[in-house]
């Protein structure tokens, strides 16, 4: 297997960012987040960025064709020639088809779509348990990393709060959107035999080990 072209899929709070960082270190692959890529194009004033900014300034969504063009341009860059990790793209089966066409034009293909699977109740627990201090933004979690004194920051003594977007009802709304938009994408890659399910309820180290084992198996199968 000459390239390792991975897509990360999973609900908010599944730990995709943590795993992407580890995979980037393991395999020296660029982590391509469409949000960061979009902001970089706008900041650098590229032609694609200028087109995207016009849509953003008018309050509209950036069209799929612009996002696809940005991804295609990014995948042509030198650091992505041995592989890449995509997060946040594709979000729909239409985008997945467009990505497949772009890769075919480059003589490439997706190696696997890694679904870091976490039940909704666990996602809500992870995100809604976050607390942040009002003074300096120090982070805590009521279950995983609680302060010594409830509601008080250990480091500066300021009050701890729950951010509005971490409220259970808001998190559930985000999950509903994720399921509505992503379920077809999961089926899309599953039908192509590219989907690999990872148990995201395990510790980050165990999830990482599972992903590495999946990649090792893929490489063995490719060499047969």
C-alpha positions in Angstrom: 0.0 0.0 0.0 1.8 3.1 -1.2 -0.6 5.6 0.2 -2.7 5.9 3.3 -5.8 8.0 2.5 -8.1 8.1 5.5 -11.4 9.8 6.2 -12.4 10.2 9.9 -16.1 10.1 10.7 -17.8 10.4 14.1 -20.1 12.5 16.2 -19.0 15.6 18.0 -17.1 14.6 21.1 -15.9 11.2 19.6 -12.3 12.2 19.8 -11.5 12.6 16.1 -9.1 15.4 16.7 -7.2 13.4 19.3 -6.9 10.4 17.0 -6.0 12.6 14.0 -3.1 14.1 15.9 -1.8 10.6 16.8 -2.1 9.3 13.3 -0.4 12.4 11.9 2.6 11.6 14.2 2.5 7.9 13.5 2.4 8.1 9.7 3.6 11.7 8.9 0.4 12.4 7.2 -1.2 15.9 6.9 -4.5 16.4 8.8 -6.8 18.2 6.5 -9.7 19.9 8.2 -12.1 21.6 5.8 -12.8 24.3 8.3 -9.2 25.2 8.7 -8.6 24.8 5.0 -11.5 27.2 4.2 -10.2 29.8 6.7 -6.7 29.5 5.2 -7.9 30.1 1.7 -9.9 33.2 2.8 -7.0 34.5 4.8 -4.5 34.0 2.0 -6.8 35.6 -0.5 -6.7 32.7 -3.0 -9.2 32.7 -5.9 -11.1 29.9 -4.2 -11.0 31.8 -0.9 -12.3 35.0 -2.5 -15.2 33.1 -4.0 -16.0 31.4 -0.7 -15.8 34.7 1.2 -18.5 36.2 -1.1 -20.8 33.4 0.0 -19.8 33.7 3.7 -20.2 37.5 3.7 -23.7 37.2 2.4 -24.7 34.7 5.0 -24.9 31.7 2.6 -23.3 28.3 2.7 -20.1 27.7 0.7 -21.2 25.6 -2.3 -20.0 22.0 -2.6 -18.1 22.7 -5.8 -15.9 25.3 -4.0 -15.2 23.0 -1.1 -14.4 20.1 -3.4 -12.1 22.3 -5.5 -10.2 23.4 -2.3 -9.8 19.8 -1.2 -8.6 18.8 -4.6 -6.1 21.6 -4.6 -4.9 20.7 -1.1 -4.5 17.0 -2.1 -2.2 18.0 -4.9 0.3 19.6 -2.5 3.6 17.8 -1.8 2.9 16.8 1.8 -0.3 14.9 0.8 1.3 12.7 -1.9 1.9 9.8 0.5 -1.5 10.0 2.0 -3.8 12.3 4.1 -6.3 12.3 6.9 -9.6 14.1 6.1 -11.9 15.4 8.8 -15.2 17.3 8.2 -15.3 16.2 4.5 -17.1 14.7 2.9 -20.3 15.5 4.7 -22.7 14.2 2.1 -22.8 11.4 -0.4 -22.6 14.0 -3.2 -19.4 15.3 -1.7 -18.1 11.7 -1.4 -18.8 11.1 -5.1 -17.0 14.3 -6.0 -14.0 13.4 -3.8 -13.8 9.9 -5.4 -13.8 11.5 -8.9 -11.0 13.9 -7.9 -8.9 11.1 -6.5 -9.5 8.9 -9.6 -8.3 11.8 -11.8 -5.1 11.7 -9.7 -4.9 7.9 -9.9 -5.7 7.6 -6.2 -8.4 6.2 -4.0 -9.7 6.2 -0.4 -8.0 3.6 1.8 -10.6 3.5 4.5 -13.3 5.6 6.2 -12.8 5.2 10.0 -16.0 5.6 12.0 -15.2 6.4 15.6 -18.5 5.2 17.0 -19.8 6.7 20.3 -23.4 6.3 21.6 -25.4 9.6 21.9 -25.7 9.3 25.7 -21.9 9.1 26.0 -21.4 12.1 23.7 -23.9 14.1 25.8 -22.0 13.1 29.0 -18.7 14.0 27.6 -19.6 17.4 26.2 -22.2 18.6 28.7 -19.8 17.7 31.6 -17.3 20.3 30.4 -16.7 23.3 32.6 -14.5 26.4 31.9 -13.3 29.1 34.3 -14.6 32.6 33.6 -11.2 34.3 34.2 -8.6 32.4 32.0 -10.6 29.6 30.3 -9.1 26.7 32.2 -10.9 23.5 31.3 -12.4 20.8 33.6 -14.9 18.0 33.4 -17.3 17.0 36.1 -16.6 13.3 35.7 -13.2 13.0 34.1 -11.3 16.0 35.5 -13.2 17.7 38.3 -11.9 20.7 40.2 -10.9 20.2 43.9 -13.8 22.4 44.9 -17.0 22.1 43.0 -17.6 25.1 40.7 -14.2 26.8 41.5 -11.1 26.8 39.3 -8.1 25.2 41.0 -5.7 27.6 39.3 -7.2 31.1 39.7 -10.2 30.6 42.0 -12.6 32.0 39.5 -16.1 30.6 38.9 -16.6 27.6 36.6 -19.4 27.8 34.0 -21.0 25.5 31.4 -20.8 27.1 28.0 -24.1 27.5 26.1 -23.1 25.2 23.3 -22.2 22.5 25.9 -25.8 22.3 27.3 -27.4 18.8 26.9 -30.2 20.1 24.7 -27.8 21.9 22.3 -25.5 18.8 22.2 -28.5 16.6 21.3 -29.5 19.0 18.5 -26.0 18.7 17.1 -26.3 14.9 17.3 -29.6 15.0 15.5 -28.0 17.0 12.7 -25.0 14.6 12.6 -27.2 11.5 12.3 -29.4 13.1 9.6 -26.5 14.2 7.5 -23.9 11.5 8.2 -26.0 8.2 8.3 -26.2 8.1 4.5 -22.4 8.7 4.3 -21.8 5.8 6.7 -23.9 3.5 4.5 -22.1 4.9 1.4 -18.7 3.8 2.6 -20.0 0.6 4.1 -21.5 -0.5 0.8 -18.1 0.0 -0.8 -16.4 -2.1 1.8 -14.4 1.0 3.0 -16.0 1.6 6.4 -14.2 0.4 9.5 -15.9 0.8 12.8 -13.9 1.8 15.9 -15.3 1.6 19.4 -15.0 5.2 20.5 -16.1 4.5 24.1 -12.7 3.1 24.9 -9.8 5.2 26.3 -7.9 7.3 23.7 -5.0 5.0 23.9 -7.1 1.9 23.2 -8.9 3.7 20.3 -5.5 4.6 18.9 -4.3 0.9 19.2 -7.5 -0.3 17.4 -7.0 2.2 14.5 -3.4 1.1 14.1 -4.5 -2.5 14.1 -7.1 -1.8 11.4 -4.5 0.0 9.3 -2.0 -2.9 9.7 -4.7 -5.3 8.5 -5.5 -3.1 5.5 -1.9 -3.1 4.5 -1.6 -6.9 4.8 -4.7 -7.3 2.7 -3.4 -4.9 0.1 -0.1 -6.9 -0.2 -1.8 -10.2 -0.8 
